């Protein structure tokens, strides 16, 4: 059975307040249940599941699918924007954390080699 991946990343909730709020986000990948998707779980209990390809594309250039948009912000940050009927949450991550997570997901999802 292929193991699930769970990494953690510090993220900044972007608001117009002078102080920023940092939260710990669980980045999850479950290759058996959702081989093409990743999940971000926030301390509030809200989970967002979206295509892994959207995250990967959004690290290089703006990408959007449905309620989620991802884009690079400078050289070292990535923005993930979550849309709901109640509003928009804008979350800033260190790009290296997201790249590391993606590498872990591809490592467990690598196709088996045959001898």
C-alpha positions as CSV (number, residue, x, y, z in Angstrom):
1,X,0.0,0.0,0.0
2,X,1.3,3.4,-0.9
3,X,1.8,5.7,2.1
4,X,0.1,9.0,2.4
5,X,2.2,12.2,2.7
6,X,1.7,14.8,5.3
7,X,4.0,17.8,5.5
8,X,3.4,21.1,7.4
9,X,4.1,24.6,6.4
10,X,3.8,28.0,8.0
11,X,1.5,30.3,6.1
12,X,0.6,33.9,6.4
13,X,-3.0,34.9,6.3
14,X,-3.0,38.1,4.2
15,X,-5.3,40.8,5.5
16,X,-5.4,44.6,5.5
17,X,-4.5,44.6,9.2
18,X,-1.0,46.0,10.2
19,X,-0.1,42.7,11.9
20,X,0.0,39.4,10.0
21,X,-1.3,36.1,11.3
22,X,0.8,33.1,10.8
23,X,-0.8,29.6,10.9
24,X,0.5,26.1,10.5
25,X,-1.1,24.3,7.6
26,X,-1.1,20.5,7.1
27,X,-0.3,19.7,3.4
28,X,-1.7,16.2,2.6
29,X,-1.6,13.8,-0.3
30,X,-3.4,10.5,-0.2
31,X,-2.4,8.6,-3.4
32,X,-4.8,5.7,-2.9
33,X,-7.9,7.9,-2.3
34,X,-7.1,10.9,-4.5
35,X,-4.1,10.2,-6.7
36,X,-4.4,13.6,-8.6
37,X,-5.3,15.8,-5.6
38,X,-3.7,17.5,-2.6
39,X,-5.3,18.9,0.5
40,X,-4.5,21.9,2.7
41,X,-5.9,21.6,6.2
42,X,-6.1,24.8,8.2
43,X,-6.3,25.0,12.1
44,X,-9.9,26.3,11.7
45,X,-10.9,22.8,10.6
46,X,-11.4,23.9,7.0
47,X,-9.8,21.6,4.4
48,X,-9.4,22.4,0.7
49,X,-8.8,19.6,-1.8
50,X,-7.7,20.5,-5.3
51,X,-5.6,19.1,-8.2
52,X,-2.0,18.7,-7.6
53,X,-1.3,20.0,-11.1
54,X,-2.9,23.3,-10.1
55,X,-0.4,23.7,-7.3
56,X,2.5,22.8,-9.5
57,X,1.5,25.1,-12.3
58,X,0.7,28.0,-9.9
59,X,4.3,27.9,-8.6
60,X,5.5,29.1,-12.0
61,X,2.6,31.3,-13.3
62,X,-0.9,32.2,-12.2
63,X,-3.3,29.3,-12.4
64,X,-7.0,29.0,-11.3
65,X,-9.5,26.2,-11.2
66,X,-12.9,26.8,-9.6
67,X,-12.6,28.3,-6.2
68,X,-8.8,28.1,-5.9
69,X,-6.1,30.3,-7.5
70,X,-2.4,29.9,-7.1
71,X,0.4,32.2,-8.3
72,X,4.0,33.1,-7.6
73,X,4.6,36.2,-5.5
74,X,8.2,37.3,-6.1
75,X,11.0,34.8,-6.1
76,X,10.3,33.0,-2.8
77,X,6.6,33.3,-2.0
78,X,3.5,31.7,-3.4
79,X,-0.1,32.9,-2.9
80,X,-3.0,30.5,-2.7
81,X,-6.4,32.2,-2.8
82,X,-9.5,30.3,-1.6
83,X,-12.9,31.6,-2.7
84,X,-16.1,30.9,-0.8
85,X,-19.6,32.5,-0.9
86,X,-18.6,34.3,2.3
87,X,-15.4,35.9,0.9
88,X,-11.8,35.2,-0.1
89,X,-8.9,33.9,2.0
90,X,-5.5,34.9,0.7
91,X,-2.7,32.8,2.1
92,X,1.0,33.3,1.5
93,X,3.5,30.3,1.6
94,X,7.2,30.0,1.3
95,X,7.6,28.4,-2.2
96,X,10.3,26.0,-0.9
97,X,7.8,24.4,1.5
98,X,5.3,23.8,-1.4
99,X,8.0,22.5,-3.7
100,X,9.3,20.1,-1.0
101,X,5.7,18.9,-0.4
102,X,5.2,18.3,-4.2
103,X,8.5,16.3,-4.3
104,X,7.3,14.1,-1.5
105,X,4.0,13.5,-3.3
106,X,5.7,12.5,-6.5
107,X,8.2,10.2,-4.6
108,X,5.4,8.1,-3.2
109,X,3.4,8.2,-6.4
110,X,6.3,7.2,-8.6
111,X,5.4,4.3,-10.9
112,X,6.8,0.9,-10.0
113,X,9.6,-0.3,-12.2
114,X,9.5,-3.8,-13.6
115,X,12.5,-6.1,-13.8
